[in-house]
């Protein structure tokens, strides 16, 4: 499938989330919060594929395409718009030092398609890109982990979602790291064995 079709598919999924929530919860702040939450879950799904498979040959992840950072930027950008809208309409006061890590994550997310293009066109070396890519995937993983940890701890009751849902998502994010590290250990064993 072409990158354009994949992007259209994921944008359609974002619109489907909006429509489903609108028809089930109506037009309200709670509905917007639900939309934002499920949009974030879609981003997590996409990030999970990137996290586990970004360094694999394209034949393993043909549905993800060569534009997977652009796809993630678009999907997570839609989530960011919904999040800003919810925060604005809810009149939530943001504390700058608490959102600094998330701001840096979004800046990195929006930079990755550009960095990927720079690497593809030779404007930065493959080695430099690989270093930036490794920092990116583990930093964004950390942001997802830190998104669900306080929810499970009960420190963010206004965030929405059930306790079990947040435990499952924190468990999934933790499992991602376990799978990644397990794969790296097996790769090193094969390399040295």
Secondary structure, 3 states (H helix, E strand, C coil): CCHHHHHHHHHHHHHHHHHHHHHHHCCCHHHHHHHHHHHHHHHHHHHHHHHHHCCCCCCCCCCCCCCHHHHHHHHHHHHHHHHHHHHHHHCCCCCHHHHHHHHHHHHHHHHHHHHHHHHHCCCCCHHHHHHHHHHHHHHHHHHHHHHHHHHHHCCCHHHCCCHHHHHHHHHHHHHHHHHHHHHHHHHHHHHHC
